[in-house]
Amino acid sequence: MKIRGLLAIWAAKAAGAVCRRMGRQGVTWAGKIALKIDPSILEELSGQVRKKIFVVCGTNGKTTTNNLLCAALEAEGAKVVCNHTGSNMLNGVAAAFVLEAGLNGKIDADYACIEADEASTRYIFPPLQPDYMILTNLFRDQLDRYGEIDITMNILKEMIQKVDKMTLIVNGDDALSAFLAQETGKPCVTYGILEKTVKEEGTEIREGRFCKKCGTKLEYRFYHYSQLGDYYCPGCGFERPHLDYGAEAVKLGDQISFTVEDRRLVADYKGFYNVYNLLAAYAAGRSAGLKLEHFNEMLRKFHPENGRMEQFRMGQTGITLNLAKNPAGFNQNIAAVMQDTNPKDIIIVINDNAQDGRDISWLWDVDFDRFQEESIHSITVSGIRCQDMRLRLKYVDIPSILEADVETAIRDRIRDGVGNLYVLVNYTALFSTRNILKKIEGEKK
Ligand SMILES: [Zn+2]
């Protein structure tokens, strides 16, 4: 490696050591410094990966899927570079490689698992040249982040076509992802769920309800949530592709289990959407030729990342913290909460900082009326936009307690609640809320 690359690594490592205490922000800084000193550092370091480079894109489930895949590869004895913290723009991706490199500029890795922000693929794909791209789904994200879903799809299509030898691993149950994969003409591996598993038909919006090929309204043999399901177009014959990795006998509850390739996979997490995350990671590992004999063993030890159904306990109260940043994510969150039939208190924290998207009109696309159930003891609205959240609930005749301060809201419900508390937060509320819960948990010990 040239001296310039070495300098970039040394400077970034020095900065990283100082900044790591700052968490995600610090990691991003290390990457920024490295790229400033040597703009080709990402290309140089990723070129040293011995086997394959995976990239995970998609609206929801990126971080969980990427971390699952990384853990699955490590369980097979492989060495992996991974941007675990979810810093998924260019600087964060560069940081993952730079901080993994030795002072001699060498990386000791069989694989790389990289989560990439869709709009940032422009800067990440050319230097990285991934072998596999996993596309989890395409949902409508916060309205004003990068505009319409079509813009995201166009960026992805362009970038996918620019990487020579890349195989796509795509959620076949998502008409938008499947269509995009088809359009690129790239080799494609699909995964999905072979049978109907969710009972009630939600009233959720389905972003991809019209056929991208001919504009006809898609029909569904069955569907799971959002636009995911077994779809077909009466107009042009576009339909869900054959599923290479199809899940059967899906069981949900406190655990998730399903069968794929005659194997029973079992995970200790709630949330139907995690079936897709597990399938995506499994399909990716298998596509790369691994047997994944230790997949279940890995799942027993795997903890979803911070704030995804993360459990806390304070005295007699069990608390579950979960992030939701868009309508699809929120609806799945509500479904997961309602799977728990025990009496519960709920706190919803909504902020509108830059990273959340200033426009919170998406709240009107979430099925909050599902909270009209006897098992709900109370709902508290909190965060910067608690008034809007209160109004949204009022619209479906659900009363709520207003408490703008998150810490006060949590302490109040620990004091007067039923001992089973769910805290649902959007993006920028996650880290502060998590810190509050850590602090309170510490006091009670
Ligand atoms: Zn059609």
Boltz pocket constraint, residues with backbone or C-beta under 6 A from the ligand:
constraints:
  - pocket:
      binder: B
      contacts: [[A, 211], [A, 212], [A, 213], [A, 214], [A, 215], [A, 216], [A, 233], [A, 234], [A, 235], [A, 236], [A, 237], [A, 238]]
      max_distance: 6.0
